[in-house]
């Protein structure tokens, strides 16, 4: 089973690293518009450097790791190669907003398409990956994909109609959290903490809080209440966040990302 990655940027590279945890280096094929980037990753993973057409003609799972606005040009290039194949293969798209039907249309054939929405923590095995198998993808192909990519993190099957909403939370969310961690660290620095310590405190706090939500099964509001002692310091901080419209701003960020996905649809 060969996994080919066309595009080894932040997301493609993260998924390739995740795949390497389960697959041998020779089972990965790597290509990128800037060849040096793919060459560096190939050296890191012990995988062969390849090119778009070779991957399209030989990989069992072809990861289309390019931006949505570049997908049409890429698939136009690959269409003749895909049309010549007589064996099974699956196109794996991670492009925001582009539907399975849209990918098939651009590729020029009714090919099996697996739509995924990963996030950058996949690179350390802590990703949240949403996936939707297209109608042409068999259960065996889906299972093989999930087994090979298990090193990326948690997977969740979602209807394609909810992929944009899910990606606005799980896919865009790391940037929102990074911004929050940076702000927490800035606050710590303002209070006298060294920068490195403030950042480490904030990052570990977010990591631990997230695990507590997942492992306890408790509602985040209940966990928040458990920290807010009557007349204590935490509730005063919460009050300031509420005054600043913190929750509303986060909700607006998710909705804005979701609406932007809608403008990319094909």
C-alpha positions as a Python dict, from the first residue, in 0.01 Angstrom:
ca = {
    (1, 'X'): (0, 0, 0),
    (2, 'X'): (156, 326, -115),
    (3, 'X'): (59, 671, 9),
    (4, 'X'): (148, 960, -219),
    (5, 'X'): (153, 1318, -95),
    (6, 'X'): (122, 1594, -354),
    (7, 'X'): (201, 1902, -149),
    (8, 'X'): (421, 1876, 160),
    (9, 'X'): (344, 2209, 324),
    (10, 'X'): (220, 2245, 681),
    (11, 'X'): (-77, 2012, 641),
    (12, 'X'): (57, 1769, 383),
    (13, 'X'): (381, 1741, 576),
    (14, 'X'): (195, 1680, 903),
    (15, 'X'): (-5, 1395, 748),
    (16, 'X'): (305, 1244, 587),
    (17, 'X'): (478, 1240, 925),
    (18, 'X'): (172, 1076, 1076),
    (19, 'X'): (164, 810, 803),
    (20, 'X'): (532, 734, 861),
    (21, 'X'): (448, 619, 1215),
    (22, 'X'): (262, 320, 1066),
    (23, 'X'): (414, 281, 718),
    (24, 'X'): (768, 216, 598),
    (25, 'X'): (949, 505, 434),
    (26, 'X'): (948, 334, 96),
    (27, 'X'): (567, 321, 109),
    (28, 'X'): (549, 702, 100),
    (29, 'X'): (591, 915, -212),
    (30, 'X'): (650, 1288, -163),
    (31, 'X'): (621, 1576, -407),
    (32, 'X'): (594, 1951, -373),
    (33, 'X'): (591, 2253, -603),
    (34, 'X'): (909, 2367, -427),
    (35, 'X'): (1112, 2050, -462),
    (36, 'X'): (1355, 2139, -182),
    (37, 'X'): (1072, 2123, 73),
    (38, 'X'): (972, 1773, -38),
    (39, 'X'): (1338, 1667, -50),
    (40, 'X'): (1392, 1778, 310),
    (41, 'X'): (1086, 1586, 427),
    (42, 'X'): (1186, 1281, 224),
    (43, 'X'): (1524, 1278, 397),
    (44, 'X'): (1358, 1316, 738),
    (45, 'X'): (1115, 1028, 677),
    (46, 'X'): (1344, 801, 475),
    (47, 'X'): (1101, 822, 186),
    (48, 'X'): (1162, 865, -188),
    (49, 'X'): (1133, 1204, -351),
    (50, 'X'): (874, 1186, -628),
    (51, 'X'): (664, 1407, -856),
    (52, 'X'): (296, 1470, -919),
    (53, 'X'): (255, 1242, -1220),
    (54, 'X'): (443, 949, -1066),
    (55, 'X'): (227, 971, -754),
    (56, 'X'): (-91, 995, -961),
    (57, 'X'): (10, 687, -1157),
    (58, 'X'): (130, 466, -873),
    (59, 'X'): (-5, 558, -528),
    (60, 'X'): (-301, 372, -378),
    (61, 'X'): (-398, 683, -180),
    (62, 'X'): (-324, 1014, -351),
    (63, 'X'): (-323, 1306, -106),
    (64, 'X'): (-410, 1633, -278),
    (65, 'X'): (-240, 1874, -41),
    (66, 'X'): (-282, 2201, -230),
    (67, 'X'): (-487, 2511, -160),
    (68, 'X'): (-848, 2510, -286),
    (69, 'X'): (-776, 2774, -551),
    (70, 'X'): (-494, 2558, -692),
    (71, 'X'): (-689, 2231, -703),
    (72, 'X'): (-836, 2277, -1050),
    (73, 'X'): (-494, 2333, -1207),
    (74, 'X'): (-345, 2033, -1025),
    (75, 'X'): (-623, 1794, -1122),
    (76, 'X'): (-613, 1913, -1482),
    (77, 'X'): (-247, 1807, -1484),
    (78, 'X'): (-323, 1471, -1324),
    (79, 'X'): (-641, 1385, -1519),
    (80, 'X'): (-469, 1208, -1813),
    (81, 'X'): (-259, 997, -1575),
    (82, 'X'): (-559, 900, -1364),
    (83, 'X'): (-761, 813, -1674),
    (84, 'X'): (-495, 562, -1782),
    (85, 'X'): (-502, 367, -1457),
    (86, 'X'): (-680, 33, -1449),
    (87, 'X'): (-617, -44, -1081),
    (88, 'X'): (-794, 91, -771),
    (89, 'X'): (-688, 418, -613),
    (90, 'X'): (-841, 675, -380),
    (91, 'X'): (-807, 1052, -406),
    (92, 'X'): (-772, 1208, -62),
    (93, 'X'): (-866, 1576, -50),
    (94, 'X'): (-804, 1807, 244),
    (95, 'X'): (-900, 2129, 64),
    (96, 'X'): (-1141, 2344, 261),
    (97, 'X'): (-1477, 2399, 96),
    (98, 'X'): (-1427, 2165, -202),
    (99, 'X'): (-1685, 1888, -219),
    (100, 'X'): (-1631, 1527, -321),
    (101, 'X'): (-1841, 1586, -634),
    (102, 'X'): (-1633, 1894, -713),
    (103, 'X'): (-1307, 1699, -687),
    (104, 'X'): (-1445, 1429, -917),
    (105, 'X'): (-1554, 1690, -1168),
    (106, 'X'): (-1212, 1858, -1172),
    (107, 'X'): (-1037, 1520, -1196),
    (108, 'X'): (-1251, 1424, -1495),
    (109, 'X'): (-1382, 1095, -1362),
    (110, 'X'): (-1608, 926, -1109),
    (111, 'X'): (-1310, 830, -895),
    (112, 'X'): (-1324, 723, -530),
    (113, 'X'): (-1268, 1032, -313),
    (114, 'X'): (-1206, 1045, 59),
    (115, 'X'): (-1253, 1394, 200),
    (116, 'X'): (-1062, 1473, 518),
    (117, 'X'): (-1015, 1782, 729),
    (118, 'X'): (-706, 1747, 947),
    (119, 'X'): (-533, 2002, 1167),
    (120, 'X'): (-172, 2086, 1242),
    (121, 'X'): (-148, 1885, 1569),
    (122, 'X'): (-153, 1578, 1341),
    (123, 'X'): (222, 1629, 1314),
    (124, 'X'): (264, 1519, 1678),
    (125, 'X'): (-12, 1258, 1678),
    (126, 'X'): (-267, 1476, 1856),
    (127, 'X'): (-478, 1584, 1562),
    (128, 'X'): (-856, 1596, 1527),
    (129, 'X'): (-931, 1467, 1179),
    (130, 'X'): (-1278, 1473, 1027),
    (131, 'X'): (-1344, 1239, 736),
    (132, 'X'): (-1615, 1158, 484),
    (133, 'X'): (-1578, 868, 238),
    (134, 'X'): (-1730, 937, -100),
    (135, 'X'): (-1979, 688, -249),
    (136, 'X'): (-1705, 513, -448),
    (137, 'X'): (-1485, 437, -145),
    (138, 'X'): (-1522, 86, -5),
    (139, 'X'): (-1534, 5, 364),
    (140, 'X'): (-1206, -184, 326),
    (141, 'X'): (-1038, 120, 171),
    (142, 'X'): (-1165, 343, 451),
    (143, 'X'): (-1047, 99, 717),
    (144, 'X'): (-704, 69, 555),
    (145, 'X'): (-675, 447, 545),
    (146, 'X'): (-774, 484, 911),
    (147, 'X'): (-533, 213, 1021),
    (148, 'X'): (-241, 362, 829),
    (149, 'X'): (-316, 715, 951),
    (150, 'X'): (-392, 625, 1314),
    (151, 'X'): (-71, 799, 1420),
    (152, 'X'): (-227, 1134, 1329),
    (153, 'X'): (-466, 1144, 1626),
    (154, 'X'): (-844, 1113, 1666),
    (155, 'X'): (-1070, 1054, 1366),
    (156, 'X'): (-1440, 1139, 1344),
    (157, 'X'): (-1678, 1035, 1067),
    (158, 'X'): (-1906, 1326, 974),
    (159, 'X'): (-2161, 1376, 695),
    (160, 'X'): (-2017, 1586, 416),
    (161, 'X'): (-2278, 1853, 485),
    (162, 'X'): (-2118, 1914, 826),
    (163, 'X'): (-1757, 1910, 708),
    (164, 'X'): (-1735, 2289, 673),
    (165, 'X'): (-1880, 2344, 1021),
    (166, 'X'): (-1647, 2086, 1172),
    (167, 'X'): (-1343, 2229, 999),
    (168, 'X'): (-1424, 2577, 1130),
    (169, 'X'): (-1382, 2432, 1480),
    (170, 'X'): (-1119, 2157, 1447),
    (171, 'X'): (-928, 2281, 1143),
    (172, 'X'): (-917, 2654, 1218),
    (173, 'X'): (-927, 2611, 1595),
    (174, 'X'): (-551, 2562, 1646),
    (175, 'X'): (-491, 2918, 1525),
    (176, 'X'): (-751, 3048, 1771),
    (177, 'X'): (-594, 2850, 2055),
    (178, 'X'): (-244, 2968, 1958),
    (179, 'X'): (-369, 3324, 1975),
    (180, 'X'): (-519, 3257, 2319),
    (181, 'X'): (-197, 3098, 2447),
    (182, 'X'): (5, 3391, 2316),
    (183, 'X'): (-230, 3634, 2492),
    (184, 'X'): (-209, 3439, 2818),
    (185, 'X'): (169, 3444, 2797),
    (186, 'X'): (167, 3818, 2726),
    (187, 'X'): (-46, 3866, 3035),
    (188, 'X'): (201, 3663, 3239),
    (189, 'X'): (490, 3871, 3108),
    (190, 'X'): (302, 4187, 3203),
    (191, 'X'): (278, 4047, 3555),
    (192, 'X'): (652, 3978, 3572),
    (193, 'X'): (698, 3621, 3442),
    (194, 'X'): (986, 3545, 3205),
    (195, 'X'): (855, 3495, 2850),
    (196, 'X'): (957, 3129, 2817),
    (197, 'X'): (799, 3039, 3151),
    (198, 'X'): (477, 3225, 3077),
    (199, 'X'): (441, 3047, 2743),
    (200, 'X'): (514, 2705, 2892),
    (201, 'X'): (264, 2762, 3175),
    (202, 'X'): (-7, 2869, 2929),
    (203, 'X'): (54, 2586, 2683),
    (204, 'X'): (58, 2313, 2947),
    (205, 'X'): (-253, 2460, 3107),
    (206, 'X'): (-441, 2441, 2774),
    (207, 'X'): (-318, 2086, 2716),
    (208, 'X'): (-426, 1972, 3061),
    (209, 'X'): (-761, 2151, 3044),
    (210, 'X'): (-841, 1990, 2708),
    (211, 'X'): (-755, 1643, 2836),
    (212, 'X'): (-969, 1700, 3144),
    (213, 'X'): (-1269, 1783, 2924),
    (214, 'X'): (-1217, 1473, 2709),
    (215, 'X'): (-1137, 1229, 2987),
    (216, 'X'): (-1384, 1348, 3251),
    (217, 'X'): (-1679, 1383, 3014),
    (218, 'X'): (-1788, 1688, 3210),
    (219, 'X'): (-1933, 1999, 3046),
    (220, 'X'): (-1674, 2278, 3010),
    (221, 'X'): (-1905, 2507, 3203),
    (222, 'X'): (-1902, 2271, 3502),
    (223, 'X'): (-1523, 2252, 3493),
    (224, 'X'): (-1505, 2630, 3474),
    (225, 'X'): (-1733, 2660, 3777),
    (226, 'X'): (-1508, 2424, 3971),
    (227, 'X'): (-1218, 2670, 3934),
    (228, 'X'): (-1422, 2979, 4020),
    (229, 'X'): (-1429, 2997, 4402),
    (230, 'X'): (-1677, 3246, 4553),
    (231, 'X'): (-1510, 3583, 4584),
    (232, 'X'): (-1190, 3440, 4434),
    (233, 'X'): (-942, 3552, 4172),
    (234, 'X'): (-1056, 3334, 3882),
    (235, 'X'): (-1413, 3462, 3874),
    (236, 'X'): (-1277, 3816, 3847),
    (237, 'X'): (-1079, 3713, 3541),
    (238, 'X'): (-1387, 3543, 3394),
    (239, 'X'): (-1586, 3862, 3458),
    (240, 'X'): (-1334, 4064, 3255),
    (241, 'X'): (-1345, 3814, 2969),
    (242, 'X'): (-1724, 3835, 2967),
    (243, 'X'): (-1712, 4215, 2969),
    (244, 'X'): (-1485, 4202, 2665),
    (245, 'X'): (-1722, 3968, 2480),
    (246, 'X'): (-1480, 3674, 2483),
    (247, 'X'): (-1730, 3398, 2412),
    (248, 'X'): (-1911, 3600, 2149),
    (249, 'X'): (-1582, 3679, 1974),
    (250, 'X'): (-1486, 3310, 1965),
    (251, 'X'): (-1827, 3214, 1826),
    (252, 'X'): (-1798, 3487, 1563),
    (253, 'X'): (-1453, 3356, 1464),
    (254, 'X'): (-1592, 3006, 1405),
    (255, 'X'): (-1890, 3141, 1209),
    (256, 'X'): (-1662, 3363, 996),
    (257, 'X'): (-1442, 3062, 911),
    (258, 'X'): (-1751, 2855, 828),
    (259, 'X'): (-1887, 3126, 600),
    (260, 'X'): (-1553, 3162, 424),
    (261, 'X'): (-1560, 2786, 354),
    (262, 'X'): (-1889, 2845, 176),
    (263, 'X'): (-1724, 3085, -69),
    (264, 'X'): (-1471, 2817, -172),
    (265, 'X'): (-1729, 2555, -267),
    (266, 'X'): (-1706, 2362, -589),
}
